[in-house]
Amino acid sequence: MPKMTAHVLVCDPIAEDGITLLKRFGAEVDVRTGLTADELRAAVDS
């Protein structure tokens, strides 16, 4: 069975330690704070 990778979109400020922890557990982390509603929809749809 292929390994699944979690994709995490962080759109609110969080501590760098939190991002590091997500990455350590294998998540692909995309940090984009300050998105408009339309930008957020586009980011989630992609």
mmCIF entry with sequence, helices, sheets and N, C-alpha, C, O atoms, coordinates in Angstrom:
data_MODEL
# 
_entry.id   MODEL 
# 
_entity.id                         1 
_entity.type                       polymer 
_entity.pdbx_number_of_molecules   1 
# 
_entity_poly.entity_id                      1 
_entity_poly.type                           'polypeptide(L)' 
_entity_poly.nstd_linkage                   no 
_entity_poly.nstd_monomer                   no 
_entity_poly.pdbx_seq_one_letter_code       MPKMTAHVLVCDPIAEDGITLLKRFGAEVDVRTGLTADELRAAVDS 
_entity_poly.pdbx_seq_one_letter_code_can   MPKMTAHVLVCDPIAEDGITLLKRFGAEVDVRTGLTADELRAAVDS 
_entity_poly.pdbx_strand_id                 A 
# 
loop_
_entity_poly_seq.entity_id 
_entity_poly_seq.num 
_entity_poly_seq.mon_id 
_entity_poly_seq.hetero 
1 1  MET n 
1 2  PRO n 
1 3  LYS n 
1 4  MET n 
1 5  THR n 
1 6  ALA n 
1 7  HIS n 
1 8  VAL n 
1 9  LEU n 
1 10 VAL n 
1 11 CYS n 
1 12 ASP n 
1 13 PRO n 
1 14 ILE n 
1 15 ALA n 
1 16 GLU n 
1 17 ASP n 
1 18 GLY n 
1 19 ILE n 
1 20 THR n 
1 21 LEU n 
1 22 LEU n 
1 23 LYS n 
1 24 ARG n 
1 25 PHE n 
1 26 GLY n 
1 27 ALA n 
1 28 GLU n 
1 29 VAL n 
1 30 ASP n 
1 31 VAL n 
1 32 ARG n 
1 33 THR n 
1 34 GLY n 
1 35 LEU n 
1 36 THR n 
1 37 ALA n 
1 38 ASP n 
1 39 GLU n 
1 40 LEU n 
1 41 ARG n 
1 42 ALA n 
1 43 ALA n 
1 44 VAL n 
1 45 ASP n 
1 46 SER n 
# 
_struct_asym.id          A 
_struct_asym.entity_id   1 
# 
loop_
_struct_conf.conf_type_id 
_struct_conf.id 
_struct_conf.pdbx_PDB_helix_id 
_struct_conf.beg_label_comp_id 
_struct_conf.beg_label_asym_id 
_struct_conf.beg_label_seq_id 
_struct_conf.pdbx_beg_PDB_ins_code 
_struct_conf.end_label_comp_id 
_struct_conf.end_label_asym_id 
_struct_conf.end_label_seq_id 
_struct_conf.pdbx_end_PDB_ins_code 
_struct_conf.beg_auth_comp_id 
_struct_conf.beg_auth_asym_id 
_struct_conf.beg_auth_seq_id 
_struct_conf.end_auth_comp_id 
_struct_conf.end_auth_asym_id 
_struct_conf.end_auth_seq_id 
_struct_conf.pdbx_PDB_helix_class 
_struct_conf.details 
_struct_conf.pdbx_PDB_helix_length 
HELX_P HELX_P1 AA1 GLU A 16 ? ARG A 24 ? GLU A 16 ARG A 24 1 ? 9 
HELX_P HELX_P2 AA2 ALA A 37 ? ASP A 45 ? ALA A 37 ASP A 45 1 ? 9 
# 
_struct_conf_type.id          HELX_P 
_struct_conf_type.criteria    ? 
_struct_conf_type.reference   ? 
# 
_struct_sheet.id               AA1 
_struct_sheet.type             ? 
_struct_sheet.number_strands   2 
_struct_sheet.details          ? 
# 
_struct_sheet_order.sheet_id     AA1 
_struct_sheet_order.range_id_1   1 
_struct_sheet_order.range_id_2   2 
_struct_sheet_order.offset       ? 
_struct_sheet_order.sense        parallel 
# 
loop_
_struct_sheet_range.sheet_id 
_struct_sheet_range.id 
_struct_sheet_range.beg_label_comp_id 
_struct_sheet_range.beg_label_asym_id 
_struct_sheet_range.beg_label_seq_id 
_struct_sheet_range.pdbx_beg_PDB_ins_code 
_struct_sheet_range.end_label_comp_id 
_struct_sheet_range.end_label_asym_id 
_struct_sheet_range.end_label_seq_id 
_struct_sheet_range.pdbx_end_PDB_ins_code 
_struct_sheet_range.beg_auth_comp_id 
_struct_sheet_range.beg_auth_asym_id 
_struct_sheet_range.beg_auth_seq_id 
_struct_sheet_range.end_auth_comp_id 
_struct_sheet_range.end_auth_asym_id 
_struct_sheet_range.end_auth_seq_id 
AA1 1 HIS A 7  ? VAL A 10 ? HIS A 7  VAL A 10 
AA1 2 GLU A 28 ? VAL A 31 ? GLU A 28 VAL A 31 
# 
loop_
_atom_site.group_PDB 
_atom_site.id 
_atom_site.type_symbol 
_atom_site.label_atom_id 
_atom_site.label_alt_id 
_atom_site.label_comp_id 
_atom_site.label_asym_id 
_atom_site.label_entity_id 
_atom_site.label_seq_id 
_atom_site.pdbx_PDB_ins_code 
_atom_site.Cartn_x 
_atom_site.Cartn_y 
_atom_site.Cartn_z 
_atom_site.occupancy 
_atom_site.B_iso_or_equiv 
_atom_site.pdbx_formal_charge 
_atom_site.auth_seq_id 
_atom_site.auth_comp_id 
_atom_site.auth_asym_id 
_atom_site.auth_atom_id 
_atom_site.pdbx_PDB_model_num 
ATOM 1   N N  . MET A 1 1  ? 0.845   -1.173 0.000  1.00 0.00 ? 1  MET A N  1 
ATOM 2   C CA . MET A 1 1  ? 0.000   0.000  0.000  1.00 0.00 ? 1  MET A CA 1 
ATOM 3   C C  . MET A 1 1  ? 0.895   1.242  0.000  1.00 0.00 ? 1  MET A C  1 
ATOM 4   O O  . MET A 1 1  ? 1.817   1.338  0.810  1.00 0.00 ? 1  MET A O  1 
ATOM 5   N N  . PRO A 1 2  ? 0.626   2.207  -0.916 1.00 0.00 ? 2  PRO A N  1 
ATOM 6   C CA . PRO A 1 2  ? 1.463   3.408  -0.966 1.00 0.00 ? 2  PRO A CA 1 
ATOM 7   C C  . PRO A 1 2  ? 1.270   4.275  0.270  1.00 0.00 ? 2  PRO A C  1 
ATOM 8   O O  . PRO A 1 2  ? 0.188   4.335  0.855  1.00 0.00 ? 2  PRO A O  1 
ATOM 9   N N  . LYS A 1 3  ? 2.348   4.939  0.644  1.00 0.00 ? 3  LYS A N  1 
ATOM 10  C CA . LYS A 1 3  ? 2.297   5.841  1.798  1.00 0.00 ? 3  LYS A CA 1 
ATOM 11  C C  . LYS A 1 3  ? 1.562   7.121  1.404  1.00 0.00 ? 3  LYS A C  1 
ATOM 12  O O  . LYS A 1 3  ? 1.834   7.704  0.354  1.00 0.00 ? 3  LYS A O  1 
ATOM 13  N N  . MET A 1 4  ? 0.637   7.550  2.249  1.00 0.00 ? 4  MET A N  1 
ATOM 14  C CA . MET A 1 4  ? -0.105  8.786  1.998  1.00 0.00 ? 4  MET A CA 1 
ATOM 15  C C  . MET A 1 4  ? 0.573   9.934  2.742  1.00 0.00 ? 4  MET A C  1 
ATOM 16  O O  . MET A 1 4  ? 1.036   9.776  3.871  1.00 0.00 ? 4  MET A O  1 
ATOM 17  N N  . THR A 1 5  ? 0.620   11.070 2.096  1.00 0.00 ? 5  THR A N  1 
ATOM 18  C CA . THR A 1 5  ? 1.222   12.255 2.696  1.00 0.00 ? 5  THR A CA 1 
ATOM 19  C C  . THR A 1 5  ? 0.131   13.269 3.002  1.00 0.00 ? 5  THR A C  1 
ATOM 20  O O  . THR A 1 5  ? -0.691  13.582 2.141  1.00 0.00 ? 5  THR A O  1 
ATOM 21  N N  . ALA A 1 6  ? 0.123   13.778 4.217  1.00 0.00 ? 6  ALA A N  1 
ATOM 22  C CA . ALA A 1 6  ? -0.828  14.828 4.587  1.00 0.00 ? 6  ALA A CA 1 
ATOM 23  C C  . ALA A 1 6  ? -0.336  16.156 4.021  1.00 0.00 ? 6  ALA A C  1 
ATOM 24  O O  . ALA A 1 6  ? 0.855   16.463 4.072  1.00 0.00 ? 6  ALA A O  1 
ATOM 25  N N  . HIS A 1 7  ? -1.254  16.923 3.490  1.00 0.00 ? 7  HIS A N  1 
ATOM 26  C CA . HIS A 1 7  ? -0.963  18.264 2.989  1.00 0.00 ? 7  HIS A CA 1 
ATOM 27  C C  . HIS A 1 7  ? -1.673  19.241 3.921  1.00 0.00 ? 7  HIS A C  1 
ATOM 28  O O  . HIS A 1 7  ? -2.895  19.194 4.066  1.00 0.00 ? 7  HIS A O  1 
ATOM 29  N N  . VAL A 1 8  ? -0.907  20.118 4.548  1.00 0.00 ? 8  VAL A N  1 
ATOM 30  C CA . VAL A 1 8  ? -1.456  21.039 5.544  1.00 0.00 ? 8  VAL A CA 1 
ATOM 31  C C  . VAL A 1 8  ? -1.282  22.472 5.058  1.00 0.00 ? 8  VAL A C  1 
ATOM 32  O O  . VAL A 1 8  ? -0.172  22.907 4.751  1.00 0.00 ? 8  VAL A O  1 
ATOM 33  N N  . LEU A 1 9  ? -2.393  23.195 4.992  1.00 0.00 ? 9  LEU A N  1 
ATOM 34  C CA . LEU A 1 9  ? -2.363  24.611 4.660  1.00 0.00 ? 9  LEU A CA 1 
ATOM 35  C C  . LEU A 1 9  ? -2.531  25.392 5.959  1.00 0.00 ? 9  LEU A C  1 
ATOM 36  O O  . LEU A 1 9  ? -3.572  25.311 6.610  1.00 0.00 ? 9  LEU A O  1 
ATOM 37  N N  . VAL A 1 10 ? -1.512  26.141 6.326  1.00 0.00 ? 10 VAL A N  1 
ATOM 38  C CA . VAL A 1 10 ? -1.552  26.961 7.542  1.00 0.00 ? 10 VAL A CA 1 
ATOM 39  C C  . VAL A 1 10 ? -1.896  28.382 7.109  1.00 0.00 ? 10 VAL A C  1 
ATOM 40  O O  . VAL A 1 10 ? -1.108  29.038 6.427  1.00 0.00 ? 10 VAL A O  1 
ATOM 41  N N  . CYS A 1 11 ? -3.083  28.855 7.510  1.00 0.00 ? 11 CYS A N  1 
ATOM 42  C CA . CYS A 1 11 ? -3.481  30.200 7.099  1.00 0.00 ? 11 CYS A CA 1 
ATOM 43  C C  . CYS A 1 11 ? -3.608  31.177 8.254  1.00 0.00 ? 11 CYS A C  1 
ATOM 44  O O  . CYS A 1 11 ? -3.945  32.343 8.047  1.00 0.00 ? 11 CYS A O  1 
ATOM 45  N N  . ASP A 1 12 ? -3.345  30.721 9.451  1.00 0.00 ? 12 ASP A N  1 
ATOM 46  C CA . ASP A 1 12 ? -3.272  31.593 10.621 1.00 0.00 ? 12 ASP A CA 1 
ATOM 47  C C  . ASP A 1 12 ? -1.883  31.444 11.222 1.00 0.00 ? 12 ASP A C  1 
ATOM 48  O O  . ASP A 1 12 ? -1.289  30.368 11.151 1.00 0.00 ? 12 ASP A O  1 
ATOM 49  N N  . PRO A 1 13 ? -1.364  32.505 11.809 1.00 0.00 ? 13 PRO A N  1 
ATOM 50  C CA . PRO A 1 13 ? -0.025  32.412 12.397 1.00 0.00 ? 13 PRO A CA 1 
ATOM 51  C C  . PRO A 1 13 ? 0.039   31.330 13.481 1.00 0.00 ? 13 PRO A C  1 
ATOM 52  O O  . PRO A 1 13 ? -0.810  31.271 14.371 1.00 0.00 ? 13 PRO A O  1 
ATOM 53  N N  . ILE A 1 14 ? 1.056   30.484 13.385 1.00 0.00 ? 14 ILE A N  1 
ATOM 54  C CA . ILE A 1 14 ? 1.340   29.506 14.438 1.00 0.00 ? 14 ILE A CA 1 
ATOM 55  C C  . ILE A 1 14 ? 2.841   29.532 14.698 1.00 0.00 ? 14 ILE A C  1 
ATOM 56  O O  . ILE A 1 14 ? 3.614   30.032 13.882 1.00 0.00 ? 14 ILE A O  1 
ATOM 57  N N  . ALA A 1 15 ? 3.235   29.000 15.818 1.00 0.00 ? 15 ALA A N  1 
ATOM 58  C CA . ALA A 1 15 ? 4.655   28.975 16.177 1.00 0.00 ? 15 ALA A CA 1 
ATOM 59  C C  . ALA A 1 15 ? 5.437   28.126 15.179 1.00 0.00 ? 15 ALA A C  1 
ATOM 60  O O  . ALA A 1 15 ? 4.933   27.131 14.658 1.00 0.00 ? 15 ALA A O  1 
ATOM 61  N N  . GLU A 1 16 ? 6.658   28.531 14.927 1.00 0.00 ? 16 GLU A N  1 
ATOM 62  C CA . GLU A 1 16 ? 7.535   27.780 14.029 1.00 0.00 ? 16 GLU A CA 1 
ATOM 63  C C  . GLU A 1 16 ? 7.706   26.346 14.514 1.00 0.00 ? 16 GLU A C  1 
ATOM 64  O O  . GLU A 1 16 ? 7.852   25.430 13.705 1.00 0.00 ? 16 GLU A O  1 
ATOM 65  N N  . ASP A 1 17 ? 7.687   26.149 15.826 1.00 0.00 ? 17 ASP A N  1 
ATOM 66  C CA . ASP A 1 17 ? 7.784   24.788 16.374 1.00 0.00 ? 17 ASP A CA 1 
ATOM 67  C C  . ASP A 1 17 ? 6.632   23.914 15.889 1.00 0.00 ? 17 ASP A C  1 
ATOM 68  O O  . ASP A 1 17 ? 6.819   22.720 15.658 1.00 0.00 ? 17 ASP A O  1 
ATOM 69  N N  . GLY A 1 18 ? 5.454   24.491 15.734 1.00 0.00 ? 18 GLY A N  1 
ATOM 70  C CA . GLY A 1 18 ? 4.305   23.738 15.239 1.00 0.00 ? 18 GLY A CA 1 
ATOM 71  C C  . GLY A 1 18 ? 4.505   23.293 13.803 1.00 0.00 ? 18 GLY A C  1 
ATOM 72  O O  . GLY A 1 18 ? 4.169   22.164 13.447 1.00 0.00 ? 18 GLY A O  1 
ATOM 73  N N  . ILE A 1 19 ? 5.047   24.164 12.985 1.00 0.00 ? 19 ILE A N  1 
ATOM 74  C CA . ILE A 1 19 ? 5.329   23.826 11.589 1.00 0.00 ? 19 ILE A CA 1 
ATOM 75  C C  . ILE A 1 19 ? 6.395   22.745 11.525 1.00 0.00 ? 19 ILE A C  1 
ATOM 76  O O  . ILE A 1 19 ? 6.282   21.796 10.749 1.00 0.00 ? 19 ILE A O  1 
ATOM 77  N N  . THR A 1 20 ? 7.420   22.888 12.336 1.00 0.00 ? 20 THR A N  1 
ATOM 78  C CA . THR A 1 20 ? 8.489   21.885 12.390 1.00 0.00 ? 20 THR A CA 1 
ATOM 79  C C  . THR A 1 20 ? 7.940   20.525 12.790 1.00 0.00 ? 20 THR A C  1 
ATOM 80  O O  . THR A 1 20 ? 8.320   19.505 12.214 1.00 0.00 ? 20 THR A O  1 
ATOM 81  N N  . LEU A 1 21 ? 7.060   20.507 13.760 1.00 0.00 ? 21 LEU A N  1 
ATOM 82  C CA . LEU A 1 21 ? 6.467   19.251 14.221 1.00 0.00 ? 21 LEU A CA 1 
ATOM 83  C C  . LEU A 1 21 ? 5.650   18.588 13.112 1.00 0.00 ? 21 LEU A C  1 
ATOM 84  O O  . LEU A 1 21 ? 5.751   17.379 12.905 1.00 0.00 ? 21 LEU A O  1 
ATOM 85  N N  . LEU A 1 22 ? 4.848   19.367 12.406 1.00 0.00 ? 22 LEU A N  1 
ATOM 86  C CA . LEU A 1 22 ? 4.070   18.816 11.294 1.00 0.00 ? 22 LEU A CA 1 
ATOM 87  C C  . LEU A 1 22 ? 4.989   18.191 10.247 1.00 0.00 ? 22 LEU A C  1 
ATOM 88  O O  . LEU A 1 22 ? 4.730   17.089 9.764  1.00 0.00 ? 22 LEU A O  1 
ATOM 89  N N  . LYS A 1 23 ? 6.053   18.894 9.904  1.00 0.00 ? 23 LYS A N  1 
ATOM 90  C CA . LYS A 1 23 ? 7.004   18.379 8.917  1.00 0.00 ? 23 LYS A CA 1 
ATOM 91  C C  . LYS A 1 23 ? 7.706   17.127 9.419  1.00 0.00 ? 23 LYS A C  1 
ATOM 92  O O  . LYS A 1 23 ? 7.939   16.194 8.651  1.00 0.00 ? 23 LYS A O  1 
ATOM 93  N N  . ARG A 1 24 ? 8.043   17.099 10.692 1.00 0.00 ? 24 ARG A N  1 
ATOM 94  C CA . ARG A 1 24 ? 8.723   15.944 11.275 1.00 0.00 ? 24 ARG A CA 1 
ATOM 95  C C  . ARG A 1 24 ? 7.874   14.682 11.132 1.00 0.00 ? 24 ARG A C  1 
ATOM 96  O O  . ARG A 1 24 ? 8.406   13.585 10.960 1.00 0.00 ? 24 ARG A O  1 
ATOM 97  N N  . PHE A 1 25 ? 6.563   14.841 11.203 1.00 0.00 ? 25 PHE A N  1 
ATOM 98  C CA . PHE A 1 25 ? 5.664   13.699 11.064 1.00 0.00 ? 25 PHE A CA 1 
ATOM 99  C C  . PHE A 1 25 ? 5.285   13.431 9.610  1.00 0.00 ? 25 PHE A C  1 
ATOM 100 O O  . PHE A 1 25 ? 4.380   12.640 9.339  1.00 0.00 ? 25 PHE A O  1 
ATOM 101 N N  . GLY A 1 26 ? 5.968   14.081 8.681  1.00 0.00 ? 26 GLY A N  1 
ATOM 102 C CA . GLY A 1 26 ? 5.817   13.760 7.270  1.00 0.00 ? 26 GLY A CA 1 
ATOM 103 C C  . GLY A 1 26 ? 4.828   14.594 6.486  1.00 0.00 ? 26 GLY A C  1 
ATOM 104 O O  . GLY A 1 26 ? 4.576   14.298 5.317  1.00 0.00 ? 26 GLY A O  1 
ATOM 105 N N  . ALA A 1 27 ? 4.262   15.620 7.083  1.00 0.00 ? 27 ALA A N  1 
ATOM 106 C CA . ALA A 1 27 ? 3.292   16.452 6.370  1.00 0.00 ? 27 ALA A CA 1 
ATOM 107 C C  . ALA A 1 27 ? 4.004   17.432 5.443  1.00 0.00 ? 27 ALA A C  1 
ATOM 108 O O  . ALA A 1 27 ? 5.087   17.929 5.749  1.00 0.00 ? 27 ALA A O  1 
ATOM 109 N N  . GLU A 1 28 ? 3.371   17.695 4.308  1.00 0.00 ? 28 GLU A N  1 
ATOM 110 C CA . GLU A 1 28 ? 3.811   18.778 3.440  1.00 0.00 ? 28 GLU A CA 1 
ATOM 111 C C  . GLU A 1 28 ? 3.086   20.024 3.931  1.00 0.00 ? 28 GLU A C  1 
ATOM 112 O O  . GLU A 1 28 ? 1.856   20.063 3.927  1.00 0.00 ? 28 GLU A O  1 
ATOM 113 N N  . VAL A 1 29 ? 3.826   21.032 4.348  1.00 0.00 ? 29 VAL A N  1 
ATOM 114 C CA . VAL A 1 29 ? 3.235   22.210 4.983  1.00 0.00 ? 29 VAL A CA 1 
ATOM 115 C C  . VAL A 1 29 ? 3.384   23.422 4.069  1.00 0.00 ? 29 VAL A C  1 
ATOM 116 O O  . VAL A 1 29 ? 4.481   23.749 3.617  1.00 0.00 ? 29 VAL A O  1 
ATOM 117 N N  . ASP A 1 30 ? 2.261   24.076 3.808  1.00 0.00 ? 30 ASP A N  1 
ATOM 118 C CA . ASP A 1 30 ? 2.220   25.289 2.998  1.00 0.00 ? 30 ASP A CA 1 
ATOM 119 C C  . ASP A 1 30 ? 1.726   26.411 3.911  1.00 0.00 ? 30 ASP A C  1 
ATOM 120 O O  . ASP A 1 30 ? 0.571   26.401 4.337  1.00 0.00 ? 30 ASP A O  1 
ATOM 121 N N  . VAL A 1 31 ? 2.588   27.369 4.209  1.00 0.00 ? 31 VAL A N  1 
ATOM 122 C CA . VAL A 1 31 ? 2.232   28.474 5.103  1.00 0.00 ? 31 VAL A CA 1 
ATOM 123 C C  . VAL A 1 31 ? 1.856   29.683 4.251  1.00 0.00 ? 31 VAL A C  1 
ATOM 124 O O  . VAL A 1 31 ? 2.684   30.228 3.520  1.00 0.00 ? 31 VAL A O  1 
ATOM 125 N N  . ARG A 1 32 ? 0.597   30.090 4.361  1.00 0.00 ? 32 ARG A N  1 
ATOM 126 C CA . ARG A 1 32 ? 0.105   31.258 3.617  1.00 0.00 ? 32 ARG A CA 1 
ATOM 127 C C  . ARG A 1 32 ? -0.851  32.034 4.511  1.00 0.00 ? 32 ARG A C  1 
ATOM 128 O O  . ARG A 1 32 ? -2.060  31.805 4.490  1.00 0.00 ? 32 ARG A O  1 
ATOM 129 N N  . THR A 1 33 ? -0.310  32.933 5.280  1.00 0.00 ? 33 THR A N  1 
ATOM 130 C CA . THR A 1 33 ? -1.151  33.745 6.165  1.00 0.00 ? 33 THR A CA 1 
ATOM 131 C C  . THR A 1 33 ? -1.655  34.976 5.413  1.00 0.00 ? 33 THR A C  1 
ATOM 132 O O  . THR A 1 33 ? -1.040  35.420 4.443  1.00 0.00 ? 33 THR A O  1 
ATOM 133 N N  . GLY A 1 34 ? -2.769  35.512 5.869  1.00 0.00 ? 34 GLY A N  1 
ATOM 134 C CA . GLY A 1 34 ? -3.304  36.740 5.291  1.00 0.00 ? 34 GLY A CA 1 
ATOM 135 C C  . GLY A 1 34 ? -4.030  36.566 3.973  1.00 0.00 ? 34 GLY A C  1 
ATOM 136 O O  . GLY A 1 34 ? -4.161  37.525 3.212  1.00 0.00 ? 34 GLY A O  1 
ATOM 137 N N  . LEU A 1 35 ? -4.504  35.363 3.688  1.00 0.00 ? 35 LEU A N  1 
ATOM 138 C CA . LEU A 1 35 ? -5.215  35.132 2.436  1.00 0.00 ? 35 LEU A CA 1 
ATOM 139 C C  . LEU A 1 35 ? -6.616  35.737 2.482  1.00 0.00 ? 35 LEU A C  1 
ATOM 140 O O  . LEU A 1 35 ? -7.267  35.753 3.526  1.00 0.00 ? 35 LEU A O  1 
ATOM 141 N N  . THR A 1 36 ? -7.064  36.229 1.338  1.00 0.00 ? 36 THR A N  1 
ATOM 142 C CA . THR A 1 36 ? -8.458  36.642 1.217  1.00 0.00 ? 36 THR A CA 1 
ATOM 143 C C  . THR A 1 36 ? -9.303  35.377 1.077  1.00 0.00 ? 36 THR A C  1 
ATOM 144 O O  . THR A 1 36 ? -8.769  34.283 0.891  1.00 0.00 ? 36 THR A O  1 
ATOM 145 N N  . ALA A 1 37 ? -10.613 35.532 1.167  1.00 0.00 ? 37 ALA A N  1 
ATOM 146 C CA . ALA A 1 37 ? -11.507 34.378 1.017  1.00 0.00 ? 37 ALA A CA 1 
ATOM 147 C C  . ALA A 1 37 ? -11.318 33.718 -0.349 1.00 0.00 ? 37 ALA A C  1 
ATOM 148 O O  . ALA A 1 37 ? -11.290 32.491 -0.443 1.00 0.00 ? 37 ALA A O  1 
ATOM 149 N N  . ASP A 1 38 ? -11.188 34.511 -1.398 1.00 0.00 ? 38 ASP A N  1 
ATOM 150 C CA . ASP A 1 38 ? -10.996 33.952 -2.741 1.00 0.00 ? 38 ASP A CA 1 
ATOM 151 C C  . ASP A 1 38 ? -9.654  33.233 -2.861 1.00 0.00 ? 38 ASP A C  1 
ATOM 152 O O  . ASP A 1 38 ? -9.570  32.169 -3.476 1.00 0.00 ? 38 ASP A O  1 
ATOM 153 N N  . GLU A 1 39 ? -8.613  33.808 -2.278 1.00 0.00 ? 39 GLU A N  1 
ATOM 154 C CA . GLU A 1 39 ? -7.296  33.165 -2.311 1.00 0.00 ? 39 GLU A CA 1 
ATOM 155 C C  . GLU A 1 39 ? -7.309  31.851 -1.537 1.00 0.00 ? 39 GLU A C  1 
ATOM 156 O O  . GLU A 1 39 ? -6.685  30.874 -1.953 1.00 0.00 ? 39 GLU A O  1 
ATOM 157 N N  . LEU A 1 40 ? -8.013  31.828 -0.419 1.00 0.00 ? 40 LEU A N  1 
ATOM 158 C CA . LEU A 1 40 ? -8.119  30.607 0.372  1.00 0.00 ? 40 LEU A CA 1 
ATOM 159 C C  . LEU A 1 40 ? -8.836  29.520 -0.417 1.00 0.00 ? 40 LEU A C  1 
ATOM 160 O O  . LEU A 1 40 ? -8.394  28.372 -0.441 1.00 0.00 ? 40 LEU A O  1 
ATOM 161 N N  . ARG A 1 41 ? -9.947  29.882 -1.066 1.00 0.00 ? 41 ARG A N  1 
ATOM 162 C CA . ARG A 1 41 ? -10.663 28.903 -1.895 1.00 0.00 ? 41 ARG A CA 1 
ATOM 163 C C  . ARG A 1 41 ? -9.757  28.349 -2.984 1.00 0.00 ? 41 ARG A C  1 
ATOM 164 O O  . ARG A 1 41 ? -9.742  27.142 -3.223 1.00 0.00 ? 41 ARG A O  1 
ATOM 165 N N  . ALA A 1 42 ? -9.008  29.215 -3.642 1.00 0.00 ? 42 ALA A N  1 
ATOM 166 C CA . ALA A 1 42 ? -8.109  28.780 -4.709 1.00 0.00 ? 42 ALA A CA 1 
ATOM 167 C C  . ALA A 1 42 ? -7.018  27.864 -4.162 1.00 0.00 ? 42 ALA A C  1 
ATOM 168 O O  . ALA A 1 42 ? -6.657  26.880 -4.808 1.00 0.00 ? 42 ALA A O  1 
ATOM 169 N N  . ALA A 1 43 ? -6.494  28.174 -2.987 1.00 0.00 ? 43 ALA A N  1 
ATOM 170 C CA . ALA A 1 43 ? -5.438  27.354 -2.385 1.00 0.00 ? 43 ALA A CA 1 
ATOM 171 C C  . ALA A 1 43 ? -5.960  25.969 -2.028 1.00 0.00 ? 43 ALA A C  1 
ATOM 172 O O  . ALA A 1 43 ? -5.255  24.975 -2.203 1.00 0.00 ? 43 ALA A O  1 
ATOM 173 N N  . VAL A 1 44 ? -7.190  25.897 -1.531 1.00 0.00 ? 44 VAL A N  1 
ATOM 174 C CA . VAL A 1 44 ? -7.773  24.614 -1.136 1.00 0.00 ? 44 VAL A CA 1 
ATOM 175 C C  . VAL A 1 44 ? -8.145  23.799 -2.369 1.00 0.00 ? 44 VAL A C  1 
ATOM 176 O O  . VAL A 1 44 ? -8.027  22.574 -2.357 1.00 0.00 ? 44 VAL A O  1 
ATOM 177 N N  . ASP A 1 45 ? -8.588  24.458 -3.424 1.00 0.00 ? 45 ASP A N  1 
ATOM 178 C CA . ASP A 1 45 ? -8.993  23.759 -4.645 1.00 0.00 ? 45 ASP A CA 1 
ATOM 179 C C  . ASP A 1 45 ? -7.817  23.222 -5.444 1.00 0.00 ? 45 ASP A C  1 
ATOM 180 O O  . ASP A 1 45 ? -7.993  22.328 -6.272 1.00 0.00 ? 45 ASP A O  1 
ATOM 181 N N  . SER A 1 46 ? -6.630  23.746 -5.214 1.00 0.00 ? 46 SER A N  1 
ATOM 182 C CA . SER A 1 46 ? -5.476  23.320 -6.025 1.00 0.00 ? 46 SER A CA 1 
ATOM 183 C C  . SER A 1 46 ? -4.858  22.045 -5.530 1.00 0.00 ? 46 SER A C  1 
ATOM 184 O O  . SER A 1 46 ? -3.882  21.567 -6.109 1.00 0.00 ? 46 SER A O  1 
# 
